[in-house]
Amino acid sequence: MRKQLLLLLVVTTVIFTACKKSAEVLDTIPVSEYFPLQVGKYITYNLDSTVFINFGTKDTVMNYQVKHVVDAEITDNLGRPAYRIIRYIRSSPANAWVPDNTFMAVGTEFTMEFIENNMRFIKLKAPVRNGYTWKGNSYIDLGTDYRYLEDWDYTYDSVNVSATVGSFTLDSTLKVDQRDEVIGIPTDPNSYSEINRSNEKYAKGIGLVYRDFLHVEYQPPTPGRGAYRIGYGVRLTMIDHN
């Protein structure tokens, strides 16, 4: 009996030590490994863009290809090293690439910030481990137009796991759950409702490989005006990278 108890103690200690070391390894992963920045690096995506047309009475999905190209090393307004990223877009592979937006990425020792349309998102933050949570939109001046971005909790899920994205099988990815919220009853045509959904996947050595974002506000009918929806959706799926 004593031998069995001793053996159980030894096995338990070994397992605990292995798990502890595994957690420590994850804690030491630099966020830059999942968001590498180097001039000339690019990622190409299929973009499915959900928009609401006919005065918000109909939704439709527009399909494009976009390419994010790290264009140059720069500094941000705080004097920190940063990278300028130019987005190119085309409606099909037969069309020429056209630049249509510029972003900025700032990597620090513990965070990876991404500035889009003058909004600064904390996309990744150390420590990189399952369940770690941070306020990813805390730097954004919400105002009236972006109130739906308030108080989002970014959470790591499925860190350092293999995943299939489009035609790629990726050895090490992580998922960042950002929001999964339903306000009101979307099936009730006579009351206000809102849907906010957002998550992203990053691959080690590559960067952002998948994004699924949706913001929809439903306004019920009022005297003189029918029901309508406002908002937008973005789905990015990587199709090429260097």
C-alpha positions in Angstrom: 0.0 0.0 0.0 2.8 2.4 0.9 4.5 1.6 -2.4 1.3 2.4 -4.3 0.9 5.7 -2.5 4.5 6.6 -3.1 4.2 5.8 -6.8 1.0 7.9 -7.0 2.8 10.8 -5.3 5.7 10.6 -7.8 3.4 10.4 -10.8 1.3 13.3 -9.6 4.4 15.4 -9.0 5.8 14.7 -12.5 2.4 15.6 -14.1 2.1 18.8 -12.0 5.7 19.9 -12.9 5.1 19.2 -16.6 1.9 21.2 -16.6 3.6 24.0 -14.7 6.5 24.1 -17.2 4.0 24.1 -20.1 2.2 27.1 -18.7 5.5 28.9 -18.1 6.5 28.2 -21.7 3.2 29.7 -22.9 3.7 32.7 -20.6 7.1 33.5 -22.3 5.8 33.5 -25.8 6.3 37.1 -27.2 3.1 38.5 -28.7 5.2 39.4 -31.7 5.4 35.7 -32.7 1.7 35.8 -33.6 1.9 39.2 -35.2 5.4 39.5 -36.9 6.2 42.8 -38.5 8.8 43.3 -41.2 8.9 45.6 -44.2 7.7 43.7 -47.3 5.6 41.2 -45.4 2.1 40.7 -46.7 -1.0 38.7 -46.1 -3.8 38.3 -48.7 -7.4 37.6 -47.7 -10.8 36.8 -49.1 -13.1 39.5 -47.7 -16.8 39.0 -47.3 -18.3 42.3 -46.5 -21.9 42.5 -45.1 -23.7 45.7 -45.8 -27.3 46.9 -45.5 -28.9 48.5 -48.6 -32.3 49.8 -49.7 -32.5 52.1 -46.6 -31.6 49.2 -44.3 -34.3 46.9 -45.5 -32.0 44.3 -47.1 -28.6 42.9 -46.3 -26.1 41.7 -48.9 -22.6 40.2 -48.9 -20.0 41.8 -51.2 -16.9 39.7 -52.0 -13.4 41.2 -52.5 -9.8 40.3 -52.1 -7.6 42.5 -49.9 -3.9 42.5 -49.2 -2.2 43.9 -46.1 1.4 45.0 -46.9 3.9 46.2 -44.3 5.1 49.2 -46.1 7.6 51.1 -43.9 9.0 51.6 -40.4 7.7 54.8 -38.8 7.0 56.3 -35.4 3.6 56.8 -33.8 2.4 60.0 -32.1 4.1 58.9 -28.9 7.4 58.5 -30.6 7.4 54.7 -30.5 8.7 52.5 -33.3 5.8 51.4 -35.5 5.0 50.0 -38.9 2.7 51.5 -41.7 0.5 48.9 -43.3 -1.2 49.6 -46.6 -4.4 47.8 -47.6 -4.9 47.0 -51.2 -8.3 45.8 -52.6 -9.7 44.3 -55.8 -13.0 42.8 -56.7 -11.5 39.7 -58.4 -8.1 38.2 -59.2 -8.5 39.6 -62.7 -8.4 43.2 -61.5 -5.5 45.3 -60.4 -4.7 46.0 -56.8 -5.8 49.5 -55.6 -4.7 51.0 -52.3 -7.7 52.0 -50.2 -6.6 52.3 -46.6 -3.6 52.7 -44.3 -3.2 51.2 -40.9 -0.4 51.3 -38.2 0.9 48.5 -36.0 2.8 49.2 -32.8 4.6 46.3 -31.0 5.6 46.8 -27.4 7.2 44.4 -25.0 3.8 43.2 -23.8 1.2 44.3 -26.4 0.5 44.5 -30.1 -1.6 47.6 -31.0 -3.3 48.1 -34.3 -4.6 51.5 -35.4 -7.4 51.6 -37.9 -9.5 54.6 -38.8 -8.0 56.5 -35.9 -9.0 53.8 -33.4 -6.3 52.0 -31.4 -7.1 48.4 -30.6 -4.9 46.2 -28.3 -5.1 43.1 -30.5 -2.7 40.9 -28.4 -1.4 41.2 -24.9 1.0 39.2 -22.7 0.9 36.7 -21.1 -0.2 34.5 -24.0 -2.2 31.8 -22.3 -5.7 30.3 -22.4 -8.2 32.3 -20.5 -6.2 35.5 -20.2 -8.4 38.6 -20.6 -7.8 42.3 -21.3 -9.8 45.4 -22.4 -8.9 45.5 -26.1 -10.9 48.6 -26.9 -9.9 50.7 -23.9 -8.0 53.3 -25.9 -11.0 54.1 -28.3 -12.9 57.3 -27.9 -16.3 55.7 -28.3 -18.6 58.7 -28.8 -22.0 58.0 -30.1 -21.1 56.1 -33.3 -18.9 53.5 -31.6 -20.8 52.9 -28.3 -21.1 49.2 -29.3 -17.4 48.8 -28.8 -17.5 49.7 -25.1 -16.1 47.4 -22.5 -15.1 44.5 -24.7 -13.2 41.7 -23.0 -10.6 40.1 -25.3 -9.8 36.5 -24.2 -7.3 34.0 -25.4 -8.8 30.7 -26.5 -7.1 27.6 -28.0 -3.5 28.9 -27.7 -0.8 27.1 -29.6 -3.1 24.6 -31.4 -3.2 23.5 -35.0 -6.0 24.8 -37.1 -7.3 24.8 -40.7 -8.0 28.2 -42.2 -9.2 28.2 -45.8 -6.7 25.9 -47.6 -4.0 26.2 -45.0 -3.2 23.8 -42.2 -1.4 25.9 -39.6 0.7 24.3 -36.8 0.3 26.9 -34.1 -2.6 29.3 -33.8 -4.5 31.2 -31.2 -8.0 32.5 -31.1 -9.0 35.8 -29.5 -12.7 35.9 -28.5 -13.7 39.6 -28.4 -17.5 39.7 -28.2 -20.5 37.5 -28.5 -23.5 39.6 -27.5 -27.2 39.8 -28.3 -29.3 42.6 -26.9 -33.1 42.3 -27.0 -34.9 39.7 -29.0 -33.8 39.7 -32.7 -36.8 37.6 -33.7 -39.3 40.2 -32.4 -40.1 42.6 -35.2 -41.6 45.2 -32.9 -38.6 45.8 -30.5 -35.1 47.1 -30.8 -32.3 44.5 -30.9 -28.6 44.4 -31.4 -26.0 41.8 -32.3 -22.2 42.2 -31.7 -19.9 39.3 -32.6 -16.2 39.4 -33.1 -13.3 36.9 -32.9 -9.9 36.6 -34.6 -7.3 33.9 -35.2 -3.6 34.4 -35.4 -0.9 32.0 -36.6 2.7 31.9 -35.3 5.1 33.4 -37.8 2.3 34.8 -40.0 -0.1 37.1 -38.2 -3.9 37.5 -38.5 -5.3 34.6 -40.6 -9.0 34.9 -39.8 -11.5 37.5 -38.6 -15.2 37.4 -38.1 -16.9 40.6 -37.1 -20.6 41.6 -37.1 -22.4 44.6 -35.7 -26.2 44.9 -36.4 -28.8 47.2 -34.9 -32.4 46.6 -35.7 -34.8 49.5 -35.4 -38.5 48.5 -35.3 -41.2 50.3 -37.4 -42.4 53.7 -36.3 -45.3 55.9 -37.7 -44.2 56.9 -41.2 -41.2 54.6 -41.4 -40.8 50.9 -41.7 -38.3 48.7 -39.8 -34.6 48.9 -40.8 -31.1 47.7 -39.9 -27.8 49.4 -39.7 -24.3 48.0 -39.2 -21.8 46.0 -41.1 -19.9 42.7 -41.1 -16.4 41.7 -42.0 -15.0 38.2 -42.6 -11.4 37.8 -43.6 -9.9 34.5 -44.5 -6.2 34.2 -45.4 -5.5 32.9 -48.9 -1.8 33.8 -49.3 1.2 35.2 -47.4 4.9 35.5 -47.5 
